[in-house]
Amino acid sequence: MLWYAYIACFFAGAFLANSVPHFVKGICGESFPTPFAKPPGRGLSSPVVNVLWGILNIVIGVLLAHFGHLHHRQLNPVHIAFLAGFLIMSVMLSINFGKQHPR
């Protein structure tokens, strides 16, 4: 496997992890931070913006997964790269949004 397949799969995992909170908050009708808010990443964007941002992240993630040959049936190192990207982005999002919305 070529080196760029690992990079593509890592970022596929990151984009797909990032799509989840935006898409879910958007379809639930809730505002949530996006890069388009003021200030970027801190202010709240409308539910429609979040749905669109979530879908864009899904599209980019799927394209990167395809480019990285993640579609192979047998487990191989690109799957590990994908999972690492998904895990790292998920933890980073939980820390970032946990600071913004303390309970």
Z-matrix of the N, CA and C atoms (Angstrom, degrees):
N
C 1 1.449
C 2 1.531 1 108.53
N 3 1.305 2 117.45 1 137.81
C 4 1.457 3 121.84 2 -179.80
C 5 1.530 4 110.57 3 -77.54
N 6 1.323 5 116.04 4 154.91
C 7 1.470 6 121.87 5 -174.68
C 8 1.518 7 112.12 6 -58.89
N 9 1.319 8 118.09 7 -36.07
C 10 1.463 9 119.10 8 -176.09
C 11 1.533 10 112.19 9 -70.05
N 12 1.317 11 118.08 10 -20.07
C 13 1.459 12 120.10 11 176.32
C 14 1.524 13 110.58 12 -65.82
N 15 1.323 14 116.59 13 -37.46
C 16 1.467 15 120.75 14 178.14
C 17 1.525 16 110.61 15 -66.52
N 18 1.320 17 116.72 16 -42.77
C 19 1.468 18 121.52 17 178.94
C 20 1.530 19 109.40 18 -63.70
N 21 1.330 20 116.83 19 -45.22
C 22 1.461 21 120.96 20 -179.90
C 23 1.529 22 110.88 21 -61.25
N 24 1.313 23 117.56 22 -42.88
C 25 1.465 24 120.78 23 -179.50
C 26 1.522 25 111.84 24 -69.70
N 27 1.332 26 117.17 25 -36.85
C 28 1.462 27 120.30 26 176.59
C 29 1.529 28 109.68 27 -59.65
N 30 1.335 29 116.62 28 -48.98
C 31 1.460 30 119.89 29 -178.35
C 32 1.531 31 112.17 30 -73.47
N 33 1.327 32 117.52 31 -25.30
C 34 1.468 33 119.68 32 172.57
C 35 1.522 34 109.42 33 -61.47
N 36 1.321 35 116.16 34 -45.29
C 37 1.468 36 120.15 35 177.48
C 38 1.518 37 111.66 36 -62.19
N 39 1.330 38 116.86 37 -41.60
C 40 1.460 39 120.72 38 -179.82
C 41 1.529 40 111.36 39 -64.72
N 42 1.333 41 117.43 40 -45.46
C 43 1.466 42 120.13 41 179.75
C 44 1.527 43 111.58 42 -65.57
N 45 1.325 44 117.16 43 -39.99
C 46 1.459 45 119.12 44 -179.97
C 47 1.520 46 111.61 45 -69.19
N 48 1.330 47 117.82 46 -36.15
C 49 1.469 48 120.12 47 175.16
C 50 1.524 49 110.26 48 -64.77
N 51 1.321 50 117.09 49 -40.57
C 52 1.464 51 121.14 50 -179.46
C 53 1.528 52 111.52 51 -68.46
N 54 1.310 53 118.08 52 -26.37
C 55 1.465 54 120.18 53 -179.03
C 56 1.523 55 112.02 54 -69.24
N 57 1.310 56 117.48 55 -29.82
C 58 1.467 57 121.24 56 -172.03
C 59 1.535 58 112.87 57 -60.99
N 60 1.343 59 120.38 58 -56.44
C 61 1.466 60 117.47 59 -176.60
C 62 1.528 61 113.07 60 -64.87
N 63 1.324 62 117.32 61 -36.60
C 64 1.456 63 119.53 62 -179.24
C 65 1.524 64 111.68 63 -66.59
N 66 1.319 65 115.82 64 -46.10
C 67 1.460 66 119.93 65 -179.20
C 68 1.527 67 110.85 66 -65.67
N 69 1.323 68 117.11 67 -45.59
C 70 1.469 69 120.60 68 -177.78
C 71 1.525 70 111.07 69 -64.99
N 72 1.323 71 117.46 70 -47.84
C 73 1.471 72 119.93 71 178.41
C 74 1.520 73 110.04 72 -60.72
N 75 1.329 74 116.75 73 -41.15
C 76 1.455 75 120.42 74 -179.34
C 77 1.512 76 112.94 75 -63.13
N 78 1.324 77 117.67 76 -47.78
C 79 1.469 78 118.94 77 -178.31
C 80 1.526 79 111.82 78 -72.88
N 81 1.334 80 117.21 79 -16.36
C 82 1.468 81 120.79 80 174.34
C 83 1.527 82 111.14 81 -85.93
N 84 1.340 83 116.45 82 -3.11
C 85 1.453 84 120.49 83 177.84
C 86 1.519 85 114.09 84 79.75
N 87 1.327 86 117.44 85 20.96
C 88 1.458 87 121.16 86 -178.22
C 89 1.524 88 110.84 87 -106.28
N 90 1.329 89 115.50 88 146.59
C 91 1.461 90 120.87 89 174.24
C 92 1.521 91 108.63 90 -76.46
N 93 1.339 92 115.21 91 152.52
C 94 1.461 93 120.14 92 -177.67
C 95 1.523 94 107.25 93 -159.42
N 96 1.341 95 118.80 94 150.45
C 97 1.465 96 120.29 95 -178.49
C 98 1.537 97 112.87 96 -65.78
N 99 1.326 98 115.10 97 140.42
C 100 1.463 99 122.32 98 172.07
C 101 1.523 100 107.68 99 -137.59
N 102 1.318 101 117.28 100 171.36
C 103 1.470 102 119.77 101 175.49
C 104 1.531 103 113.05 102 -65.13
N 105 1.327 104 118.06 103 -12.69
C 106 1.458 105 121.56 104 -177.08
C 107 1.524 106 113.04 105 -93.23
N 108 1.330 107 117.19 106 -5.43
C 109 1.462 108 121.59 107 -179.23
C 110 1.529 109 109.98 108 -77.61
N 111 1.305 110 115.72 109 168.21
C 112 1.468 111 120.90 110 175.45
C 113 1.507 112 107.96 111 -117.23
N 114 1.318 113 119.99 112 117.56
C 115 1.463 114 127.41 113 -7.90
C 116 1.530 115 110.64 114 -72.33
N 117 1.334 116 116.28 115 153.63
C 118 1.470 117 120.48 116 -177.22
C 119 1.533 118 112.76 117 -56.04
N 120 1.319 119 115.81 118 129.76
C 121 1.459 120 121.31 119 177.30
C 122 1.515 121 114.10 120 79.19
N 123 1.310 122 118.40 121 -6.39
C 124 1.472 123 121.59 122 -179.42
C 125 1.533 124 111.67 123 -119.61
N 126 1.330 125 115.94 124 -42.53
C 127 1.460 126 119.55 125 177.53
C 128 1.518 127 110.10 126 -73.09
N 129 1.323 128 115.13 127 170.16
C 130 1.461 129 119.42 128 -177.23
C 131 1.522 130 111.29 129 -98.73
N 132 1.321 131 116.06 130 140.06
C 133 1.462 132 123.16 131 174.36
C 134 1.518 133 108.45 132 -107.24
N 135 1.304 134 115.58 133 158.05
C 136 1.468 135 121.28 134 -178.59
C 137 1.531 136 110.57 135 -66.08
N 138 1.343 137 115.72 136 161.17
C 139 1.461 138 119.46 137 176.47
C 140 1.531 139 113.29 138 -57.83
N 141 1.330 140 117.50 139 -38.04
C 142 1.465 141 120.21 140 -179.77
C 143 1.528 142 110.57 141 -64.12
N 144 1.332 143 117.01 142 -43.67
C 145 1.468 144 120.50 143 177.76
C 146 1.524 145 109.73 144 -60.82
N 147 1.326 146 117.35 145 -40.04
C 148 1.458 147 120.49 146 179.68
C 149 1.523 148 112.23 147 -66.60
N 150 1.317 149 118.02 148 -40.34
C 151 1.470 150 120.24 149 177.00
C 152 1.525 151 109.74 150 -62.04
N 153 1.333 152 116.37 151 -46.75
C 154 1.466 153 120.00 152 -179.65
C 155 1.527 154 111.55 153 -63.93
N 156 1.335 155 117.49 154 -41.17
C 157 1.454 156 121.68 155 177.99
C 158 1.531 157 110.22 156 -64.90
N 159 1.326 158 117.11 157 -40.88
C 160 1.460 159 120.81 158 177.54
C 161 1.519 160 111.82 159 -63.18
N 162 1.331 161 117.14 160 -43.08
C 163 1.466 162 121.01 161 179.45
C 164 1.521 163 110.86 162 -65.93
N 165 1.343 164 117.33 163 -40.78
C 166 1.462 165 120.00 164 176.96
C 167 1.526 166 110.58 165 -60.57
N 168 1.335 167 117.51 166 -41.66
C 169 1.463 168 120.94 167 177.25
C 170 1.522 169 111.50 168 -63.26
N 171 1.336 170 117.07 169 -37.47
C 172 1.468 171 120.61 170 177.23
C 173 1.524 172 110.47 171 -64.01
N 174 1.322 173 116.30 172 -46.74
C 175 1.464 174 120.57 173 -179.44
C 176 1.526 175 110.82 174 -60.31
N 177 1.328 176 116.59 175 -47.33
C 178 1.469 177 120.18 176 179.10
C 179 1.521 178 110.67 177 -62.57
N 180 1.335 179 117.19 178 -42.96
C 181 1.465 180 120.80 179 179.29
C 182 1.510 181 113.13 180 -61.88
N 183 1.326 182 117.00 181 -42.46
C 184 1.464 183 121.01 182 179.51
C 185 1.530 184 110.66 183 -66.94
N 186 1.337 185 116.78 184 -42.33
C 187 1.464 186 119.58 185 178.05
C 188 1.535 187 111.25 186 -62.63
N 189 1.320 188 116.85 187 -42.96
C 190 1.470 189 119.77 188 177.74
C 191 1.526 190 111.40 189 -64.76
N 192 1.323 191 117.14 190 -39.20
C 193 1.469 192 120.27 191 178.00
C 194 1.527 193 110.69 192 -62.60
N 195 1.322 194 116.06 193 -40.52
C 196 1.465 195 119.67 194 177.94
C 197 1.531 196 110.63 195 -66.74
N 198 1.323 197 116.71 196 -45.03
C 199 1.464 198 121.95 197 178.86
C 200 1.529 199 111.21 198 -61.44
N 201 1.332 200 116.48 199 -34.10
C 202 1.461 201 121.44 200 179.59
C 203 1.513 202 114.01 201 -86.12
N 204 1.340 203 117.32 202 6.48
C 205 1.465 204 122.77 203 178.10
C 206 1.525 205 112.03 204 60.63
N 207 1.323 206 116.75 205 39.08
C 208 1.457 207 120.85 206 178.58
C 209 1.529 208 111.27 207 -74.08
N 210 1.310 209 117.55 208 -12.09
C 211 1.460 210 122.18 209 -176.09
C 212 1.532 211 113.85 210 -76.85
N 213 1.313 212 118.49 211 -2.42
C 214 1.466 213 119.66 212 177.78
C 215 1.523 214 109.95 213 -63.13
N 216 1.313 215 115.26 214 144.64
C 217 1.456 216 119.75 215 -175.01
C 218 1.522 217 113.91 216 -76.59
N 219 1.297 218 117.86 217 -31.40
C 220 1.459 219 118.30 218 -178.14
C 221 1.523 220 110.47 219 -89.65
N 222 1.318 221 114.78 220 147.76
C 223 1.468 222 121.14 221 -179.89
C 224 1.522 223 109.46 222 -65.87
N 225 1.310 224 116.86 223 128.42
C 226 1.453 225 121.11 224 177.75
C 227 1.530 226 109.42 225 -144.56
N 228 1.321 227 118.47 226 175.95
C 229 1.466 228 120.75 227 -174.18
C 230 1.525 229 115.55 228 -60.00
N 231 1.339 230 119.37 229 -24.31
C 232 1.465 231 117.77 230 177.72
C 233 1.531 232 111.08 231 -67.95
N 234 1.320 233 117.17 232 -26.98
C 235 1.464 234 119.93 233 175.11
C 236 1.533 235 110.19 234 -66.14
N 237 1.324 236 116.44 235 -38.32
C 238 1.468 237 121.04 236 177.00
C 239 1.528 238 109.99 237 -64.45
N 240 1.330 239 117.27 238 -41.01
C 241 1.462 240 120.99 239 177.88
C 242 1.529 241 110.31 240 -62.81
N 243 1.330 242 117.13 241 -42.23
C 244 1.464 243 121.27 242 177.54
C 245 1.526 244 110.72 243 -60.50
N 246 1.311 245 116.27 244 -49.57
C 247 1.465 246 120.13 245 -179.31
C 248 1.524 247 111.67 246 -63.41
N 249 1.329 248 117.64 247 -36.61
C 250 1.462 249 120.80 248 177.43
C 251 1.523 250 110.37 249 -63.24
N 252 1.324 251 117.70 250 -44.42
C 253 1.456 252 121.14 251 177.27
C 254 1.516 253 111.79 252 -62.20
N 255 1.309 254 116.85 253 -42.59
C 256 1.466 255 121.52 254 179.40
C 257 1.522 256 110.38 255 -64.31
N 258 1.321 257 116.99 256 -45.24
C 259 1.461 258 121.50 257 -178.97
C 260 1.520 259 111.77 258 -65.37
N 261 1.321 260 117.11 259 -48.81
C 262 1.460 261 120.77 260 -177.78
C 263 1.527 262 110.64 261 -62.44
N 264 1.322 263 117.82 262 -45.77
C 265 1.464 264 120.07 263 179.18
C 266 1.522 265 110.94 264 -64.06
N 267 1.316 266 118.04 265 -40.14
C 268 1.461 267 121.18 266 179.68
C 269 1.526 268 111.64 267 -61.56
N 270 1.324 269 116.86 268 -44.78
C 271 1.468 270 120.52 269 179.11
C 272 1.525 271 110.20 270 -66.24
N 273 1.341 272 117.31 271 -43.16
C 274 1.463 273 119.82 272 179.37
C 275 1.533 274 111.11 273 -61.94
N 276 1.331 275 117.67 274 -42.03
C 277 1.458 276 120.90 275 178.38
C 278 1.521 277 111.50 276 -64.15
N 279 1.324 278 117.28 277 -41.12
C 280 1.467 279 119.78 278 -179.26
C 281 1.527 280 110.69 279 -64.65
N 282 1.323 281 117.60 280 -38.36
C 283 1.468 282 120.77 281 178.09
C 284 1.527 283 110.15 282 -68.35
N 285 1.336 284 116.57 283 -47.92
C 286 1.464 285 120.91 284 -177.75
C 287 1.524 286 112.18 285 -62.77
N 288 1.319 287 117.66 286 -50.47
C 289 1.457 288 120.24 287 -177.82
C 290 1.517 289 111.55 288 -74.51
N 291 1.323 290 117.98 289 -24.74
C 292 1.467 291 120.95 290 174.55
C 293 1.518 292 111.71 291 -65.29
N 294 1.334 293 116.89 292 -34.77
C 295 1.470 294 121.12 293 176.95
C 296 1.522 295 111.25 294 -71.06
N 297 1.320 296 117.13 295 -34.92
C 298 1.459 297 121.88 296 -177.10
C 299 1.522 298 112.56 297 -77.43
N 300 1.314 299 116.44 298 -29.83
C 301 1.461 300 121.00 299 -175.93
C 302 1.524 301 110.26 300 -127.88
N 303 1.342 302 117.20 301 67.09
C 304 1.465 303 118.45 302 -178.74
C 305 1.532 304 110.82 303 -66.86
N 306 1.283 305 116.72 304 149.93
C 307 1.466 306 121.52 305 -179.20
C 308 1.497 307 110.74 306 -103.71
